[in-house]
């Protein structure tokens, strides 16, 4: 089967559109009709009637790479505020005048590597927006009234104190309860609690020291958490954790009515967890089912969906972005429903968590970024190679005509850094190991 560049580009751009409903975004104070590209340096205008995204403008003086800014855009009157991910500046865009304002991130809050994420989603709270930390563990607060920034280093100092694995994200899931943010991190089993009024921090150990957490949701007096499998975990078990923040009571549930969809994979089975209709729903990452949890009885069951295809089925072998996960992106919708993207054909689909019905499968289309796709930059820590938008024939042609340098010292240094056993050193190491471990 031959797939043209045009067809392939059209199909995989589902991830360029923020996967949320207008109602959810509006209720949280986010912009409802704008989105940031995860593929190129682009800001889109969304049309929910035609399911199209039109390119408007690129962030000035930034590389042409994706994920420059977090997908949730804060709306401040006529201005849009963008939280820097791979970028290193805060950006404001006035949708009426078309003018940009830029504020640099302080050095202490800037990730050491180019691939480090600076900040994650912003939570709008009264007259401020609180931004969750990326690689560094630093929180930021933007005061809307006087356009000022404040930075908080409590979590980053705690990471240093506990000597945790800093290669993993500092924050992942979060939920709001009684004016406080409860934030998970795959770095450890500690929940960070932030009082948004006072900006005071607490740190609570939850569950086994071996646990690392992905997502969190509050339901029926308790938080429910999905677990992340750390490379350092020894006696790790798949399952969920419930935790009562008032009493400290914590319970683990490891007898899950699901199995890994990929037996040889040693990763976690579940990631996103949501509450709807009085129940908790855990969505699969490498598991083969959505799990429905009754928070009153702690009973679990496989949630019965009626999708038009099997979880592991794909429209063709070219649909690979989601891997073994059936729903790479999941977001709240309305009326006990969630909006998901599908790995089957990259469409979006509404799932009714009360009935199990799957509704309104649609495809989003992104227009006007053809030039940007053809001229993308690569980050320093990312090799030049053929891929979705540059097939092998193009890769060779671009080297021949000079668009990609035949020799690039920066790329050579990168390959050396990831291929530490280059040349004949690997064979020598094997020989040395065998000779040192012979019996007798």
C-alpha positions as CSV (number, residue, x, y, z in Angstrom):
1,X,0.0,0.0,0.0
2,X,1.4,3.3,-1.0
3,X,0.4,6.4,0.9
4,X,1.1,9.8,-0.6
5,X,2.7,12.6,1.5
6,X,-0.5,14.6,1.2
7,X,-2.7,11.8,2.5
8,X,-0.4,10.9,5.3
9,X,0.0,14.5,6.5
10,X,-3.7,15.0,6.4
11,X,-4.3,11.9,8.5
12,X,-1.8,12.4,11.3
13,X,-2.5,16.1,12.0
14,X,-5.3,15.1,14.5
15,X,-2.9,15.8,17.3
16,X,-2.4,19.4,16.2
17,X,-5.9,20.3,17.5
18,X,-6.6,20.7,21.2
19,X,-8.8,17.8,22.1
20,X,-11.4,19.5,24.3
21,X,-15.0,20.7,24.1
22,X,-15.7,24.4,23.9
23,X,-17.9,24.1,27.0
24,X,-15.1,22.6,29.1
25,X,-12.5,25.2,27.9
26,X,-14.9,28.1,28.5
27,X,-15.7,26.8,32.0
28,X,-12.0,26.8,32.9
29,X,-11.2,30.2,31.4
30,X,-9.2,28.9,28.4
31,X,-9.4,30.1,24.9
32,X,-12.0,28.1,23.0
33,X,-11.2,28.8,19.4
34,X,-7.4,28.8,19.3
35,X,-4.8,26.0,19.3
36,X,-1.1,25.6,19.3
37,X,0.6,23.1,16.9
38,X,2.5,20.1,18.2
39,X,4.1,19.6,14.8
40,X,5.4,23.1,13.7
41,X,5.6,26.7,14.9
42,X,2.0,27.6,14.3
43,X,-1.1,29.2,16.0
44,X,-4.4,28.0,14.6
45,X,-8.0,29.3,14.6
46,X,-10.5,26.5,15.1
47,X,-13.8,26.0,13.4
48,X,-16.0,23.6,15.4
49,X,-18.7,23.5,12.6
50,X,-16.4,22.3,9.8
51,X,-13.8,20.6,12.1
52,X,-11.0,22.6,10.5
53,X,-8.0,24.5,11.9
54,X,-6.7,27.4,9.8
55,X,-3.1,28.6,10.2
56,X,-3.0,32.2,11.5
57,X,0.6,33.1,12.5
58,X,3.9,31.7,13.9
59,X,5.5,32.7,17.2
60,X,8.1,35.3,16.3
61,X,11.8,34.6,16.5
62,X,11.2,30.9,17.5
63,X,12.4,27.8,15.7
64,X,10.0,26.0,13.4
65,X,9.3,23.0,15.8
66,X,6.3,21.7,17.5
67,X,5.3,21.8,21.2
68,X,6.7,25.3,21.7
69,X,3.8,26.1,24.0
70,X,1.4,24.1,26.1
71,X,-2.0,23.4,24.4
72,X,-4.2,25.1,27.0
73,X,-4.2,28.8,26.1
74,X,-5.2,31.3,28.8
75,X,-7.6,34.0,27.5
76,X,-7.2,37.4,29.0
77,X,-9.7,39.7,27.3
78,X,-8.5,40.1,23.7
79,X,-5.1,38.7,24.6
80,X,-4.0,35.0,24.5
81,X,-1.3,33.9,27.0
82,X,0.9,31.0,26.2
83,X,2.7,28.7,28.6
84,X,6.2,27.8,27.3
85,X,7.0,24.1,26.8
86,X,10.1,23.9,24.6
87,X,10.1,27.7,24.3
88,X,12.0,29.8,26.8
89,X,9.7,32.9,26.9
90,X,6.2,33.7,27.9
91,X,4.2,35.0,24.9
92,X,1.1,37.2,24.8
93,X,-0.8,37.7,21.5
94,X,-3.4,40.4,21.0
95,X,-6.0,38.9,18.7
96,X,-7.4,42.4,17.8
97,X,-4.1,44.2,17.0
98,X,-2.0,41.3,16.1
99,X,0.8,42.5,18.4
100,X,3.1,40.2,20.5
101,X,4.6,40.7,23.9
102,X,7.4,38.5,25.2
103,X,8.7,37.9,28.8
104,X,11.8,35.8,29.4
105,X,11.9,33.0,31.9
106,X,14.4,33.4,34.7
107,X,17.5,31.2,34.5
108,X,16.6,29.3,37.6
109,X,13.3,28.2,36.0
110,X,14.9,27.3,32.6
111,X,15.5,23.6,31.9
112,X,19.1,22.7,31.4
113,X,18.5,20.9,28.1
114,X,16.8,22.1,24.9
115,X,14.3,19.1,25.1
116,X,13.3,20.1,28.7
117,X,9.8,21.3,29.1
118,X,9.7,24.6,31.0
119,X,6.0,24.7,32.2
120,X,2.9,22.7,31.9
121,X,-0.8,23.7,32.0
122,X,-1.9,26.9,33.6
123,X,-4.8,26.9,36.1
124,X,-6.8,30.1,36.2
125,X,-7.6,31.1,39.8
126,X,-9.3,34.4,40.6
127,X,-7.1,37.2,39.3
128,X,-4.1,35.0,38.6
129,X,-2.9,32.0,36.6
130,X,-0.8,29.3,38.2
131,X,1.5,27.3,35.9
132,X,2.5,23.8,36.8
133,X,6.2,22.9,36.6
134,X,7.9,21.1,33.7
135,X,11.5,19.8,34.1
136,X,12.8,22.1,36.8
137,X,10.0,21.7,39.4
138,X,9.5,25.5,39.5
139,X,5.9,26.9,39.7
140,X,5.0,30.2,38.2
141,X,2.1,32.6,39.0
142,X,1.0,35.3,36.7
143,X,-0.9,38.2,38.3
144,X,-3.4,39.5,35.8
145,X,-4.0,42.9,37.4
146,X,-0.4,44.2,37.2
147,X,1.1,41.8,34.6
148,X,3.7,40.5,37.0
149,X,5.2,37.0,37.5
150,X,6.1,35.2,40.7
151,X,8.2,32.0,40.9
152,X,8.1,29.4,43.6
153,X,11.0,26.9,44.2
154,X,9.5,24.8,47.0
155,X,9.1,21.7,44.8
156,X,12.4,22.0,43.1
157,X,14.2,22.2,46.4
158,X,12.2,19.2,47.6
159,X,13.4,17.2,44.6
160,X,17.0,18.0,45.4
161,X,16.5,17.1,49.0
162,X,15.0,13.7,48.1
163,X,17.5,13.0,45.3
164,X,14.8,11.8,42.8
165,X,15.1,10.9,39.1
166,X,15.1,14.4,37.4
167,X,14.7,12.9,33.9
168,X,11.0,12.4,34.4
169,X,8.4,15.2,34.4
170,X,8.1,17.2,37.6
171,X,4.3,17.3,37.3
172,X,1.8,15.2,35.4
173,X,-1.8,15.0,36.6
174,X,-3.7,17.4,38.8
175,X,-7.1,18.0,40.3
176,X,-8.6,20.8,42.2
177,X,-10.4,20.3,45.6
178,X,-11.4,22.9,48.2
179,X,-9.1,25.7,46.7
180,X,-6.1,23.4,46.6
181,X,-4.3,21.7,43.7
182,X,-3.3,18.1,44.2
183,X,-0.4,17.3,41.8
184,X,1.2,14.0,40.8
185,X,4.7,13.3,39.4
186,X,6.2,10.1,38.0
187,X,9.3,11.0,39.9
188,X,8.1,9.8,43.3
189,X,5.1,8.7,45.5
190,X,4.6,12.2,46.9
191,X,1.5,14.3,46.2
192,X,2.3,18.1,46.0
193,X,-0.6,20.1,47.6
194,X,-0.7,23.8,46.7
195,X,-3.0,26.2,48.5
196,X,-3.8,28.6,45.6
197,X,-4.8,31.4,48.0
198,X,-1.6,31.5,50.1
199,X,0.7,29.8,47.6
200,X,1.9,27.5,50.4
201,X,3.0,24.0,49.7
202,X,2.5,20.6,51.4
203,X,4.0,17.3,50.5
204,X,2.2,14.0,51.3
205,X,3.6,10.5,50.9
206,X,0.9,8.4,49.4
207,X,1.1,4.6,49.2
208,X,4.2,2.5,48.8
209,X,7.5,4.1,48.3
210,X,7.8,2.1,45.1
211,X,4.8,3.9,43.6
212,X,5.0,6.6,41.0
213,X,1.8,8.4,39.9
214,X,0.4,9.5,36.6
215,X,-3.1,11.0,36.9
216,X,-5.4,11.9,39.8
217,X,-9.1,12.6,40.2
218,X,-11.3,13.3,43.3
219,X,-14.5,11.3,43.7
220,X,-16.7,10.5,46.7
221,X,-14.4,11.8,49.4
222,X,-11.2,10.3,48.0
223,X,-8.6,10.8,45.4
224,X,-8.0,8.0,42.9
225,X,-4.6,7.6,41.2
226,X,-3.2,5.7,38.3
227,X,0.4,4.3,38.7
228,X,3.4,4.9,36.6
229,X,6.0,2.2,36.3
230,X,9.4,3.6,37.2
231,X,12.5,2.0,35.6
232,X,13.8,1.6,39.2
233,X,10.6,-0.2,40.5
234,X,11.4,-3.7,41.7
235,X,8.2,-5.1,43.2
236,X,5.8,-2.9,41.2
237,X,2.3,-4.1,40.6
238,X,-0.3,-2.8,38.2
239,X,-3.3,-1.2,39.8
240,X,-4.9,1.9,41.3
241,X,-4.6,3.8,44.6
242,X,-7.2,5.6,46.6
243,X,-6.3,8.2,49.2
244,X,-8.4,10.2,51.7
245,X,-6.6,13.6,52.1
246,X,-8.5,14.2,55.4
247,X,-7.7,10.9,57.2
248,X,-4.6,9.9,55.3
249,X,-6.2,6.4,54.6
250,X,-4.6,4.9,51.6
251,X,-5.6,1.7,49.8
252,X,-4.1,-0.2,46.8
253,X,-6.1,-2.2,44.3
254,X,-4.0,-4.7,42.3
255,X,-6.6,-7.2,41.2
256,X,-7.6,-5.5,38.0
257,X,-10.0,-7.1,35.5
258,X,-7.8,-6.3,32.6
259,X,-4.6,-7.5,31.0
260,X,-1.7,-5.9,29.1
261,X,-2.5,-5.5,25.4
262,X,1.2,-6.0,24.8
263,X,2.5,-8.8,27.0
264,X,6.2,-8.2,26.4
265,X,5.9,-4.5,27.3
266,X,6.9,-3.7,30.9
267,X,5.0,-0.4,31.0
268,X,2.0,0.8,32.9
269,X,-1.5,-0.3,31.9
270,X,-3.5,2.9,32.6
271,X,-2.9,6.6,32.4
272,X,-5.9,9.1,32.4
273,X,-8.5,8.7,35.1
274,X,-11.7,10.6,35.3
275,X,-14.9,10.8,37.4
276,X,-18.3,10.8,35.8
277,X,-21.9,9.8,36.8
278,X,-20.7,8.9,40.4
279,X,-18.0,6.4,39.1
280,X,-14.3,6.5,38.3
281,X,-13.0,5.5,34.9
282,X,-9.4,4.5,34.2
283,X,-8.4,4.7,30.5
284,X,-5.9,2.2,29.1
285,X,-2.4,2.9,28.1
286,X,-1.2,-0.7,27.5
287,X,-4.2,-2.4,29.0
288,X,-7.0,-3.9,27.0
289,X,-10.1,-2.3,28.6
290,X,-11.4,0.8,30.3
291,X,-12.0,0.0,34.0
292,X,-15.1,1.3,35.8
293,X,-14.7,1.7,39.6
294,X,-17.5,2.1,42.1
295,X,-16.0,4.4,44.8
296,X,-18.5,3.3,47.4
297,X,-17.8,-0.4,47.2
298,X,-14.4,-0.4,45.5
299,X,-15.7,-2.9,43.0
300,X,-14.2,-2.8,39.5
301,X,-15.4,-4.0,36.2
302,X,-14.5,-3.8,32.5
303,X,-16.5,-0.9,31.1
304,X,-18.5,-2.1,28.0
305,X,-17.9,0.1,25.0
306,X,-19.4,-0.4,21.6
307,X,-16.6,1.0,19.4
308,X,-16.8,0.1,15.7
309,X,-13.5,-1.7,15.9
310,X,-11.3,-3.6,18.3
311,X,-8.9,-1.8,20.7
312,X,-5.8,-3.0,18.9
313,X,-7.2,-2.7,15.4
314,X,-5.8,0.0,13.1
315,X,-7.1,1.2,9.8
316,X,-3.8,0.4,8.2
317,X,-0.2,-0.2,9.3
318,X,0.6,3.5,8.8
319,X,-1.5,4.5,11.9
320,X,1.2,4.2,14.5
321,X,1.1,7.4,16.6
322,X,-0.9,5.9,19.4
323,X,1.2,2.7,19.7
324,X,-0.8,0.1,21.6
325,X,-2.9,2.8,23.4
326,X,-6.4,2.9,21.8
327,X,-7.0,6.5,22.9
328,X,-3.8,8.7,22.9
329,X,-5.7,11.9,23.9
330,X,-8.6,12.1,26.4
331,X,-10.3,15.2,27.6
332,X,-13.5,16.1,29.5
333,X,-16.5,16.9,27.4
334,X,-20.0,17.4,29.0
335,X,-22.9,15.5,30.5
336,X,-20.8,12.5,31.7
337,X,-19.0,12.3,28.4
338,X,-15.3,12.4,27.3
339,X,-13.8,13.3,24.0
340,X,-11.0,11.0,22.8
341,X,-8.8,10.6,19.8
342,X,-8.5,7.1,18.4
343,X,-5.4,5.2,17.3
344,X,-7.5,3.4,14.8
345,X,-7.8,6.2,12.2
346,X,-6.9,9.4,14.2
347,X,-10.5,10.5,14.4
348,X,-12.1,12.1,17.4
349,X,-14.9,10.3,19.2
350,X,-17.3,11.1,22.0
351,X,-17.7,8.4,24.6
352,X,-20.8,8.4,26.9
353,X,-19.6,7.1,30.2
354,X,-23.1,6.3,31.3
355,X,-24.2,4.1,28.4
356,X,-20.9,3.1,26.7
357,X,-22.1,4.5,23.4
358,X,-19.5,6.0,21.0
359,X,-20.8,9.0,19.1
360,X,-19.9,11.5,16.5
361,X,-16.6,10.2,15.0
362,X,-15.1,13.1,13.1
363,X,-11.8,14.1,11.5
364,X,-10.2,17.4,12.0
365,X,-8.3,19.0,9.1
366,X,-5.5,21.5,9.4
367,X,-5.0,24.0,6.5
368,X,-2.2,26.3,5.5
369,X,0.9,24.7,7.1
370,X,2.4,22.9,4.1
371,X,5.4,25.2,3.9
372,X,6.0,24.9,7.6
373,X,5.9,21.1,7.4
374,X,8.5,21.1,4.6
375,X,10.8,23.5,6.5
376,X,10.7,22.2,10.1
377,X,13.8,22.7,12.3
378,X,15.2,19.9,14.4
379,X,16.2,20.4,18.0
380,X,19.8,20.0,18.8
381,X,19.2,16.7,20.5
382,X,17.2,15.2,17.7
383,X,18.8,13.6,14.6
384,X,18.1,14.4,11.0
385,X,16.4,11.3,9.5
386,X,13.7,10.2,7.2
387,X,10.2,10.2,8.8
388,X,6.5,11.1,8.3
389,X,7.2,14.3,6.5
390,X,10.6,13.5,5.0
391,X,10.8,10.1,3.3
392,X,14.1,8.4,2.4
393,X,14.1,9.7,-1.1
394,X,13.6,13.3,0.1
395,X,16.2,12.8,2.9
396,X,18.9,11.9,0.3
397,X,17.8,14.6,-2.1
398,X,17.9,17.3,0.7
399,X,21.5,16.3,1.5
400,X,22.5,16.4,-2.1
401,X,21.1,19.9,-2.7
402,X,22.4,21.2,0.6
403,X,19.2,21.7,2.5
404,X,20.5,19.2,5.1
405,X,24.3,19.5,5.7
406,X,26.3,16.4,4.7
407,X,28.4,17.0,7.8
408,X,27.0,18.6,10.9
409,X,29.2,18.7,14.0
410,X,26.2,19.2,16.3
411,X,24.5,16.2,14.8
412,X,27.7,14.2,15.1
413,X,28.0,15.1,18.8
414,X,24.4,14.0,19.3
415,X,25.0,10.6,17.7
416,X,28.1,10.1,19.8
417,X,26.1,10.9,23.0
418,X,23.5,8.3,22.3
419,X,25.8,5.7,20.8
420,X,28.3,5.3,23.5
421,X,29.5,2.0,22.1
422,X,30.4,3.2,18.7
423,X,33.3,1.8,16.7
424,X,35.0,-1.3,18.2
425,X,34.4,-0.4,21.8
426,X,31.3,-2.6,22.1
427,X,33.2,-5.7,21.1
428,X,36.0,-4.9,23.5
429,X,33.5,-4.4,26.4
430,X,31.8,-7.8,25.7
431,X,35.2,-9.6,25.6
432,X,36.2,-7.9,28.9
433,X,33.0,-8.9,30.5
434,X,33.2,-12.5,29.4
435,X,36.8,-12.9,30.5
436,X,36.1,-11.4,33.9
437,X,33.1,-13.7,34.5
438,X,34.4,-17.1,33.5
439,X,33.9,-19.8,36.0
440,X,37.0,-21.6,37.2
